[in-house]
Amino acid sequence: MNKNEHFIKEFFNNTIQILLKNVRKTYKMDNLTVNALNGVNIKIKKGSFKMILGPSGCGKTTLLNVIGGLDVPDSGKILINFGEEGGFKDITTFSKNQLTLYRRKKIGIIFQFYNLIPLLTVLENVELAARFSNIPNPSEASKALLEKFDMGDKLNRYPHQLSGGEQQRVAIARALIKDPLIILADEPTGNLDTKRSMEIYELLKSLSEQYGKTVLIVTHDEDMANKFSKDHVHIRDGSIIEDEQTSHEKIYQESI
């Protein structure tokens, strides 16, 4: 590796969190073939607060799912920067057990419909995620995090006793309790009014700014996306519309 290539490698290791190379995913429904991802190439920097925009059925959720290890692409590479734990790793080569550990330890996922366990309290929902991730003192850690999210007075309430915005705050706390590398949010405000949506976006943006988390948000609401970030990825028919990478970056991309 020459001096220039070494510099590029250090740049990537220090600044890039996610790198997709020619990722393809096809679904077959009856006699119809859908190219959900059509040769996607994209790089995402550490600490990004990035919006993924596009019409329904364009591949937004599929992109989130393959990055999060919830789905496996048909071809291509998905390189995740694990930092001191080994640098870039291609999760498309992971076994099922490795993908489970990757999701459990490195990825925080926030869904549109919250997916809280109805029979558990606010504290218990977050604490369960903490225990799965082997977080020390899971109850105390969960309580402290919920208090940061202004949910300290509702620890013993059940999901049905909360507003939609409050349930989403609990879901975000559950995703964050394991200190993930990447937070993935799929239409996280789809069921909320404008005021509550603003609160959730502000909370997610603070996670990126204060804690250096890489946050990817799938949304169809371009107006709301523009209020909080100019860092957008647009998808059309399974293809990314994004600026070309520089030639220096391509040198390193081709080597990993």
Order of alpha helices (4+ residues) and beta strands (2+ residues): alpha-beta-beta-beta-alpha-beta-beta-alpha-beta-alpha-alpha-alpha-beta-alpha-beta-alpha-beta-beta-alpha
